[in-house]
Amino acid sequence: GRCPMKHKGVEYTVARSTTPGVWKYEFRIGDQVRAGKTRTGINLLAIRRVQLQINRALNEVARKAMQ
């Protein structure tokens, strides 16, 4: 099921999809929602991959703010 988690102040969810080994994720930064899928058999790896996506998105927002 979906259990909201937080990483660097960003709330996100990771949920097992109907396809074995595929996880769906979603997070919001500001008014932009980002969603996707990652393929792994290990839930902790799926969570880590979403955290990396959040890090990239936060870095992108910070870069745009500096311009």
Phi and psi in degrees as a GROMACS rama.xvg file:
@    title "Ramachandran Plot"
@    xaxis  label "Phi"
@    yaxis  label "Psi"
@TYPE xy
-93.5739  129.25  ARG-2
-131.924  109.57  CYS-3
-62.7323  136.458  PRO-4
-127.926  168.382  MET-5
-127.613  141.831  LYS-6
-140.082  118.899  HIS-7
52.6178  38.9638  LYS-8
82.0678  0.86869  GLY-9
-103.8  123.081  VAL-10
-81.971  137.047  GLU-11
-145.676  161.686  TYR-12
-128.022  146.702  THR-13
-131.139  127.605  VAL-14
-137.631  143.427  ALA-15
-67.0458  133.568  ARG-16
-87.9364  178.647  SER-17
-72.6114  -19.2922  THR-18
-85.1237  125.409  THR-19
-57.9472  135.168  PRO-20
80.1146  7.12841  GLY-21
-118.898  132.913  VAL-22
-119.006  137.763  TRP-23
-100.83  143.359  LYS-24
-135.987  161.54  TYR-25
-155.859  138.579  GLU-26
-150.143  161.024  PHE-27
-128.211  132.08  ARG-28
-125.273  113.635  ILE-29
67.3609  -127.391  GLY-30
-101.588  8.59857  ASP-31
-101.179  123.464  GLN-32
-98.7824  131.945  VAL-33
-118.913  132.523  ARG-34
-138.559  154.658  ALA-35
-174.844  -168.124  GLY-36
-133.447  151.661  LYS-37
-136.211  146.265  THR-38
-108.095  115.141  ARG-39
-166.162  153.339  THR-40
-89.6793  -3.89509  GLY-41
-114.107  119.615  ILE-42
-62.9745  -36.6635  ASN-43
-65.4518  -33.1015  LEU-44
-69.5467  -38.9308  LEU-45
-60.992  -44.2165  ALA-46
-61.3951  -44.3231  ILE-47
-62.5602  -39.7529  ARG-48
-64.613  -37.4803  ARG-49
-66.6625  -40.2481  VAL-50
-60.603  -38.107  GLN-51
-65.6163  -39.0238  LEU-52
-62.3106  -41.7069  GLN-53
-61.8677  -44.6843  ILE-54
-57.1794  -45.6033  ASN-55
-61.7837  -44.2118  ARG-56
-64.2442  -41.7724  ALA-57
-64.4555  -40.797  LEU-58
-62.9199  -39.4882  ASN-59
-64.2107  -43.2644  GLU-60
-62.9784  -42.7009  VAL-61
-65.281  -40.2247  ALA-62
-62.4807  -43.5798  ARG-63
-65.5142  -35.0617  LYS-64
-68.9199  -27.4123  ALA-65
-80.199  -17.5959  MET-66
